[in-house]
Amino acid sequence: MKKRYKLGNLNLKSRFFLAPMLEPNDIAFRMLCKKAGAGLTYTGMINPLSKQKIFFDDKPAIQLFCVDTKGIRDFMTRYDSKVSLWDLNLGCPSKLAGRLGFGSFLQEDLKMIEKILRLMRSLTLKPVTIKLRKSSNAIKIAKLAEKLGVDAIGIHPRTKSQGYTGNPDLKFAIKLKNKVKIPVIYSGNFNKKNSEEILNNFDFIFIGRSAIGNPGIFSELVAKKNKISFKDYLRFAKKYKIFFRTIKMHAMHFTKNNPNAKKLRASLLKVKSIKEIKKVYNQKNLH
């Protein structure tokens, strides 16, 4: 019998999740990662006041970003039956997040975080998670979240000033893990070299940039024997009518493990249609 992993009231087939990422996580890419073996697929950040179209075929984990509780009740009530769980972003380090006060910058307002999490917890029986960055308040927030009934904590142990550069502070993430009893999801530079240490210390793992252009990483991690290719992405992209700009972005990402990646990307930069993308891939015998 295949092992199942528990997160709140969810039974999951895998400990590896597609991390919330804004640009790459369109529905076609999420479906591909799910097919490859991701236990959960997170959307990019969505504001609860947003009117954007959301696809739910992968039963995603929806990541919210906000500075207050406006729109949360209506948004969660409308979509609760279609999601696997709800997540609050407390980790985004972008300049826009700094200007508006969301993401990792909201970590400075513990009262507002408590208000948002209390509301989120009251609106759903689905799991609620948060995603944090390393900060002076991160452990305090993790303990508060646990007290409020949050089901798991995601931790990316870089500071907001580090962004995505420098080394993640694994010791800090382990320290946070030891301060709470609920599951902790690790995020940051997970690879085959550090996989054993991270898997031994954390309950679940976010796979982010490593999955971009390489969703097959989930198949490798869960020992699934299915090959995932860009052609698979194209099939999903056609089904969901993904914008050409997004398809082209993924086409370029899928070249990253190819020895001729630089030349391939140069060719792909010039393309103006899906037909031309396919032509580049067919000429180079790519899949």
N, C-alpha and C positions, 0 to 999 in steps of 0.2 A: 504494500500500500504506500502511495506517495505521501511524503511528509507535508503537513500543512503548518502554516505559521499564523499566529494569532495577533491581530491588532484591533483592540476594542472588540466589537462583535463581528469583525471580518475574519474569514479563514482564507489565507493567501497561499498560493502555490509556490511562491518564491520570496526570498529575502531582499531581492534586488528591485529597486524602483526607478523608473525614469524620473529624474529630478525635474522640478518646475523650471522651465526656461522659456523666455518670452517668444523669441523668433522661431527656434526649431520645432516647438511642440504643437504644430498643426495636427489636425485629426489624422491625416494620412501617416505622419511619422509616429504618432502615438499608437495607432493600430498596428503598425509594423513592429514596434517595440513590444507590444502585447503579444503579437504572434511569435516573436523571438523568445519570449519567456519572462518579460517584466512582470513582477507581482502586482504592481500598481503603475499607472501612468498619470502623472500630474500635468495639469494644464500650465501654461504660462500665467502670469499674474492677471487677474480680472478684477476690475472695480465693481462693487455691487450696484453702482448707478449706471453701469455700462449697458448699452442696448445692442452690443455686438452679438452676432449669431454664434451659438455654441453647439458643437456636435457632441453627442453623448454615447456614441456606439461602443466606445471602449470602457464605458462606465468609469469616467475619470475621477481622480481626486481634484477637486476644484480649489485653486489657490486664490484667496482674496487678498487685495491690498486696499487699505483705506487709512484715514486719519481719525475717523470717528465711526459712529454706528449707522450713519445715514444709508438707507437703502438695503441694509443687511437683511432685515426681517422679510421684506418683499422678495428679494432675490433668492434667499435660501428656501423660503416657502414654495416659490415657483419651481425650483429645480431639485429639491431634496430627494425625490423618488428616483432621479436619474443618475445620481452620483454614488461613488463608493465612500467618499469621505470629504470633509471640509478642512481646509488649511488656511491659517493666517500667516501672511508673509511679514516677518520681522527681521529680514535679512538683506533685502535689496540695498546695495551700497551706491546706487547711481546718483549723479548730480541732480536729476529730476526728483528722486526720492528725498534728497537733502533739501531741495527748494520747497517741496510740498509737505515734507514731514512724515512720509510713510516708510515702510520697510525697516531697515536697521536704525533709522532715525527716530522711529516711534518707540524704540526701546527706552528712550529717555522719559517717557510718559507712562509710568506704571498704572496710574489710575485709569487712563483711557484703555490701556491693554486689558485691564480687569473688566471694564465695562463692555468692551467688544467680546471678550471670551465668555463672559456670563451670558450675553445675548446669544452668541453662537451655540453655546451648550444647551440653552433652553429651547432652541428651535429644531433640534434634530436628535434622533436616536442613533444616527450614523456616527462613526468616529470623528473627532475633531483633533487636528494636529496643529502645531506651529513650527515655523522654520526660523531659527535664530542664527545670528553671527556671534562670534566672540566679542564680548564687551564686559564692562564692569558690572552691568546689570543682568547679564545673560543667565547666570545661575539663579539669581533672585526670581527672574521671570519664569524659568523652568519650574521652580518650586511652586510659584503662584499658579501656573498653568495646571500642574498636577492637582493642587488643592481645589481648583475650579472644575475638575472632571475632564480635563484634556487627556486624550488617549495615548499620545506619543509626542516626543520632542525631536525635531530635526535640528542638527547643529552643524554649521559650517564654521570651523574654528580658524577663520581669518577675520581680522578686524575690518570695519568698513573702510578705513584708510588704505588697507592692503588691496581692497577690491578682489581681483582674482590672481594677484601676483604674490610672490614669496611663498614660503612653506606654510601649510596649515598646521596649527598647534594641536597635534594629536593628544598631548598630555592634558591640555585644557578640556578637550572633548571627553576624555576619560574621566576627568575630575567632575564634569557636569553629569556624566552618566552615573557616577557613584553617589550623586546627591539626590537622585530621584528613583522611584520604584517603577515608573512606567517605562515602556520601551523607548529607546533612543535610536534615531535614524542618523547615521553618519554621512556627511557630505564633504568632499574635498580631496581631489587627487587620488582616488581609489585606483589601484592598479594591481597587476599580478604579484609584484614584489611585496607590497604591503598588505595584500588581501588576507593573509592568515591572521596577522595581528589585529586588523580591523574587524574581521568576522568573529574573532574571539572576544572582542571588547564591546561590540554593539549588536543590537537586535536586527536592524535592517540597514541597508546601504542605498544611498542615492547615487545613481550613475548619471552624470550630466554631460560634460564636454566629451568624455570618452565614448559616449553613445552617438554623438553627432557624426554622421557619415559612416557609422559603424554600429547599427542597431544589433548586428549579430553578436555583439559582446554579451548580450543577455543569454543567447543560446550557449555560448562558451561557458558562462558562469553557472548555468543550470544543467549543463551537459545534455543539451537538446540537439538532436542531429538534423536540424533544418538549416539550410543555407539561405541567408537573407541578402537580397541584392537591390540595386537601384531600380531595376525593372519591377520589383515588388512594390517599391514606393510609388512608381509611376501608375501602377494599377489602382492603388488607393487614391492617388492624387486625381486621377480621372473620375473615379466614383464620387469624390467629394468636391469636384470642381475647384481644386486649389489654384490660387493665383499663380500665374507664370513666374513672377519674381521669386516666389517661395520655392517653386519647383527648381528653378535655376540655382538658387542658393544650395539646395540639397544636392543637386547634380554635382556641384563643385566640391561639397563636403565629402561625397562618396568616393572621391579620388584620393583621399588623404593617405591611404596605405599603399598606393600604387607608386612604384619607383619612378614613373614619368609624370607624377602628379603636377609638377610645375607647368609642363607643356600642355597637359590636359586642361588645366584651369585656364591657361591662356587661350586655348581654343574655345572653351565654354564661355569665357567672358564675352565673346563676339556673337554668340547665338541669340536669335530673336524669336525662336519658336520651339515647341516641344519636338517637332520633327527634326530640327537641327541638333537638338540635344541628343536624340536617339542616333542620329547620323554619327556624331562624335563618338558615342559609346560603341556603336557597331563597328566603326573603323578601327577602334583600338581593342576590339574584342573584350570589352568590359561588360559586366552584367548588372 
